[in-house]
Amino acid sequence: VAGENFDQSPLRRTFKSKVLAHYPQNIEWNPFDQDAVNMLCMPKGLSFRTQADNRDPQLHSFIITREDGSRTYGFVLTFYEEVTSKQICTAMQTLYQMHNAEQYSSVCASSSCSMDSLASSIDEGDATSLAKLQRYNSYDISRDTLYVSKCICLITPLPFMQACKKFLVQLYKAVTSQQPPPLPLESYIHNILYEVPLPPPGRSLKFYGVYEPIVCQRPGPNELPLSDYPLREAFELLGLENLVQVFTCVLLEMQILLYSQ
């Protein structure tokens, strides 16, 4: 388990994650930092879900800035896949049994009462909402399907967000589709790593993903730097007033700290 979150029910806890595979193994000018990438891909750690939870894929990005000021950009698609290991499913069931036993003992200890008096001390409304909460936030190995979070990530020298997003979404679709893609998955990964060149400054590049073509554009020397992030999201997250305030702070060269969970 990652962090001290044992008070949370097992499905609300986070667990330690690790890098399963990365390609290529190493690049001289851009060595792979396993700990940094692992932490930035899953900042909250590994998480579990059941069929009752929302499991929509989510995309986020990160930047690794080195001591010399050089930057590397990461684009991550997080999704949930079914846990096929019986051992892990059994462990989750055991965690729930322990958690429920601890909750029961702490309630009894605080009220110092028997089960009958405990039941009578909870009014009907509280009992109903408690039952609903336990049903929603529980795991039964014979009834529920367990899912675990997983990431696929592209690390690039320039922030080609839209192109990376499209490629990752297409790759995820190929992995989860019942109909296999035209070529093996390794072919598409090899293509984007070794055969798709970085577009020259001032030029655009069109390459094929898994299902559809993808276009990325690189600004020329006299153009504004590449900003491939949608402005609409910034407005939705911060709101108009806050965004104007942040922009004012930027123009006044003030130090800005954005804090978020």
Backbone torsions as a table, in degrees:
resi	resn	phi	psi	omega
1	VAL	NA	134.8	178.8
2	ALA	-92.0	121.0	178.1
3	GLY	83.8	167.7	-178.6
4	GLU	-91.6	79.1	-178.8
5	ASN	-125.8	40.1	-176.5
6	PHE	-72.4	-19.1	177.3
7	ASP	-69.2	-26.1	178.4
8	GLN	-71.7	152.2	173.8
9	SER	-67.6	153.3	-173.2
10	PRO	-52.9	-37.5	-179.9
11	LEU	-74.1	-10.2	177.8
12	ARG	-103.1	-1.5	178.2
13	ARG	-84.7	164.2	173.0
14	THR	-115.8	148.9	-175.5
15	PHE	-122.8	161.9	-176.5
16	LYS	-68.9	132.1	180.0
17	SER	-104.2	169.5	176.0
18	LYS	-152.9	158.8	177.2
19	VAL	-78.7	122.4	-179.0
20	LEU	-83.6	-37.9	-179.7
21	ALA	-162.5	149.0	172.1
22	HIS	-146.7	147.0	-177.6
23	TYR	-136.1	140.1	-11.6
24	PRO	-69.4	172.4	-176.7
25	GLN	-62.0	-40.7	179.6
26	ASN	-160.9	149.9	173.7
27	ILE	-127.2	130.9	-173.5
28	GLU	-57.3	-47.3	-175.4
29	TRP	-80.4	-9.4	-179.0
30	ASN	-144.8	72.6	-177.3
31	PRO	-62.4	144.7	-177.2
32	PHE	-78.3	119.9	178.5
33	ASP	-98.0	95.0	-172.6
34	GLN	-60.4	-45.1	-177.9
35	ASP	-64.6	-43.5	-178.7
36	ALA	-65.4	-46.8	-178.8
37	VAL	-64.3	-42.0	178.9
38	ASN	-59.9	-46.1	-178.3
39	MET	-67.1	-38.8	-176.3
40	LEU	-79.4	-27.6	175.9
41	CYS	-72.0	-41.2	-179.8
42	MET	-129.1	74.6	-176.1
43	PRO	-60.3	-27.6	179.3
44	LYS	-99.1	-0.8	-179.6
45	GLY	91.5	-176.9	-179.3
46	LEU	-73.8	139.4	179.1
47	SER	-132.1	153.3	-179.4
48	PHE	-113.2	153.0	177.8
49	ARG	-141.0	167.4	168.7
50	THR	-120.0	-178.6	-179.8
51	GLN	-63.7	-17.2	-179.5
52	ALA	-80.4	-14.2	-175.7
53	ASP	-95.5	161.0	174.4
54	ASN	-72.7	127.1	-178.2
55	ARG	-127.8	29.4	179.0
56	ASP	-66.0	138.2	177.2
57	PRO	-61.5	146.4	179.4
58	GLN	-130.8	144.6	-179.3
59	LEU	-114.7	135.2	170.9
60	HIS	-142.1	167.1	-178.1
61	SER	-128.0	163.2	176.2
62	PHE	-149.1	165.3	177.3
63	ILE	-127.9	133.1	170.1
64	ILE	-105.7	116.7	178.1
65	THR	-105.4	123.3	-178.3
66	ARG	-90.0	173.1	-176.4
67	GLU	-59.7	-32.3	-179.7
68	ASP	-82.3	3.3	178.3
69	GLY	90.2	-6.1	179.3
70	SER	-71.5	148.9	-176.2
71	ARG	-121.8	146.8	172.9
72	THR	-127.2	136.4	-175.4
73	TYR	-109.0	137.1	178.4
74	GLY	-120.3	139.8	178.4
75	PHE	-127.0	124.9	-167.9
76	VAL	-124.4	131.8	170.9
77	LEU	-111.5	118.8	179.2
78	THR	-103.6	130.1	-179.9
79	PHE	-138.8	175.5	-179.9
80	TYR	-119.6	133.7	176.3
81	GLU	-123.2	153.6	-175.7
82	GLU	-67.2	137.3	176.6
83	VAL	-80.6	119.6	-178.1
84	THR	-99.1	-11.4	-179.1
85	SER	-77.9	117.5	177.8
86	LYS	-61.8	-33.5	-178.4
87	GLN	-63.2	-42.9	-179.5
88	ILE	-68.8	-41.9	178.5
89	CYS	-61.0	-42.2	178.6
90	THR	-65.2	-39.2	179.2
91	ALA	-63.3	-39.8	178.5
92	MET	-64.8	-41.0	177.3
93	GLN	-60.8	-44.2	179.6
94	THR	-62.9	-42.0	178.2
95	LEU	-59.2	-39.5	179.1
96	TYR	-68.4	-40.3	178.3
97	GLN	-62.3	-41.3	177.6
98	MET	-66.3	-42.8	-179.0
99	HIS	-63.4	-44.7	-179.8
100	ASN	-65.5	-38.5	178.3
101	ALA	-64.3	-41.0	179.1
102	GLU	-65.3	-42.4	179.3
103	GLN	-62.2	-44.4	-178.5
104	TYR	-63.3	-44.2	-177.9
105	SER	-67.8	-35.3	179.8
106	SER	-71.2	-36.4	177.5
107	VAL	-66.0	-43.7	179.8
108	CYS	-65.4	-39.6	-179.0
109	ALA	-66.2	-39.5	-178.1
110	SER	-71.7	-31.4	-178.8
111	SER	-97.9	-11.7	-178.0
112	SER	42.4	60.8	-174.8
113	CYS	-142.8	169.6	176.0
114	SER	-84.3	173.9	-179.4
115	MET	-64.1	-36.2	-178.7
116	ASP	-65.2	-46.7	-178.8
117	SER	-70.4	-30.1	177.2
118	LEU	-63.7	-45.0	-179.9
119	ALA	-62.8	-40.0	-177.9
120	SER	-74.1	-22.7	-178.4
121	SER	-80.4	-18.7	177.9
122	ILE	-91.8	124.8	-179.6
123	ASP	-73.9	169.3	-170.1
124	GLU	-64.0	-39.7	-179.1
125	GLY	-63.4	-44.7	179.5
126	ASP	-64.0	-40.6	-178.8
127	ALA	-63.7	-40.9	179.8
128	THR	-65.2	-46.4	-179.0
129	SER	-66.9	-35.0	177.7
130	LEU	-65.4	-41.3	179.1
131	ALA	-64.5	-41.3	179.2
132	LYS	-63.0	-44.0	-179.4
133	LEU	-62.6	-43.0	179.8
134	GLN	-65.2	-36.6	179.0
135	ARG	-67.3	-41.8	-177.9
136	TYR	-70.9	-42.2	-173.8
137	ASN	-105.6	63.1	-179.2
138	SER	-147.9	171.9	178.5
139	TYR	-144.0	124.8	177.2
140	ASP	-122.5	115.9	-173.8
141	ILE	-59.6	-27.4	-178.6
142	SER	-84.7	-15.3	-174.1
143	ARG	-117.0	-34.1	-172.0
144	ASP	-102.3	154.0	172.9
145	THR	-103.5	129.0	-177.5
146	LEU	-96.1	135.5	177.5
147	TYR	-124.5	151.5	179.2
148	VAL	-130.1	147.5	-178.0
149	SER	-74.8	148.3	179.1
150	LYS	-148.5	150.8	-177.7
151	CYS	-124.7	146.4	162.6
152	ILE	-120.4	136.3	-170.2
153	CYS	-135.4	140.5	172.2
154	LEU	-113.4	130.3	177.4
155	ILE	-111.5	125.0	-172.0
156	THR	-131.1	157.1	178.3
157	PRO	-78.9	-18.9	178.8
158	LEU	-129.1	152.0	-174.7
159	PRO	-80.2	66.9	176.7
160	PHE	-81.2	73.4	-171.7
161	MET	-64.7	-50.7	-174.8
162	GLN	-63.6	-41.9	-179.9
163	ALA	-65.2	-43.9	179.8
164	CYS	-65.8	-40.4	178.9
165	LYS	-60.5	-46.2	-179.0
166	LYS	-63.7	-41.3	-179.4
167	PHE	-65.6	-44.5	-179.3
168	LEU	-64.4	-40.2	179.1
169	VAL	-64.6	-41.7	178.5
170	GLN	-66.8	-38.3	178.4
171	LEU	-65.6	-41.7	178.0
172	TYR	-63.2	-41.8	178.6
173	LYS	-60.7	-39.9	179.8
174	ALA	-67.0	-36.6	-179.3
175	VAL	-68.3	-39.6	-173.1
176	THR	-94.9	-10.7	-177.5
177	SER	-71.9	142.6	176.6
178	GLN	-70.4	-29.8	178.1
179	GLN	-92.7	116.3	-177.7
180	PRO	-63.5	151.3	178.8
181	PRO	-68.2	166.5	-177.0
182	PRO	-55.9	-37.6	-178.7
183	LEU	-119.6	162.8	175.3
184	PRO	-60.5	150.4	-178.6
185	LEU	-56.6	-37.5	-179.3
186	GLU	-58.4	-30.3	-179.4
187	SER	-64.6	-42.2	-179.1
188	TYR	-70.0	-37.5	178.3
189	ILE	-67.8	-43.6	178.0
190	HIS	-61.8	-39.6	-178.3
191	ASN	-61.5	-49.2	-176.5
192	ILE	-72.4	-27.1	-179.7
193	LEU	-80.7	-38.4	-169.3
194	TYR	-118.2	-20.6	-172.2
195	GLU	-111.8	-21.8	178.4
196	VAL	-89.2	114.0	-177.8
197	PRO	-79.7	163.1	172.8
198	LEU	-73.1	128.6	-179.4
199	PRO	-63.4	141.8	177.9
200	PRO	-65.5	156.0	178.3
201	PRO	-55.7	133.6	179.3
202	GLY	83.3	4.5	-177.8
203	ARG	-122.2	159.8	174.6
204	SER	-111.8	159.3	-177.5
205	LEU	-134.0	134.8	176.7
206	LYS	-116.2	125.5	177.1
207	PHE	-135.7	164.9	-176.6
208	TYR	-97.3	130.6	174.3
209	GLY	-83.9	-136.2	179.0
210	VAL	-88.2	-42.9	-176.3
211	TYR	-118.0	-32.8	-174.6
212	GLU	-133.9	156.1	176.5
213	PRO	-69.6	151.8	-179.2
214	ILE	-126.9	136.8	-179.1
215	VAL	-117.0	134.2	171.4
216	CYS	-131.8	148.7	-174.8
217	GLN	-127.0	137.9	179.6
218	ARG	-115.6	124.0	-178.0
219	PRO	-64.2	152.6	177.1
220	GLY	-79.0	175.0	-177.3
221	PRO	-60.4	-31.7	-177.1
222	ASN	-97.8	6.9	-179.7
223	GLU	-99.5	167.1	176.6
224	LEU	-64.6	149.9	179.5
225	PRO	-60.1	158.6	-179.2
226	LEU	-63.1	124.1	175.3
227	SER	-133.1	90.4	-172.2
228	ASP	-95.3	10.4	-177.7
229	TYR	-92.2	134.5	-177.9
230	PRO	-67.7	124.6	179.9
231	LEU	-65.5	-29.3	-178.3
232	ARG	-57.8	-39.7	-179.7
233	GLU	-62.9	-38.9	179.1
234	ALA	-62.0	-41.9	178.3
235	PHE	-66.0	-40.2	-179.6
236	GLU	-66.6	-37.9	-177.2
237	LEU	-77.5	-42.3	-173.5
238	LEU	-99.2	-27.4	-174.6
239	GLY	84.9	158.2	-174.2
240	LEU	-62.5	-48.8	-176.1
241	GLU	-60.5	-47.4	-178.4
242	ASN	-65.1	-38.7	-178.8
243	LEU	-66.3	-40.1	176.9
244	VAL	-63.2	-39.3	179.7
245	GLN	-65.9	-43.1	177.8
246	VAL	-62.9	-43.3	-179.7
247	PHE	-62.6	-39.7	177.2
248	THR	-62.4	-43.7	178.5
249	CYS	-61.9	-38.7	178.2
250	VAL	-62.4	-46.7	-179.1
251	LEU	-64.1	-32.2	178.9
252	LEU	-86.5	4.3	178.5
253	GLU	56.3	38.0	176.2
254	MET	-84.4	158.7	175.4
255	GLN	-79.2	134.1	-175.2
256	ILE	-122.8	131.9	176.0
257	LEU	-126.5	120.1	175.4
258	LEU	-101.9	123.1	-178.9
259	TYR	-111.8	131.0	-177.2
260	SER	-148.8	152.6	173.0
261	GLN	-76.2	NA	NA
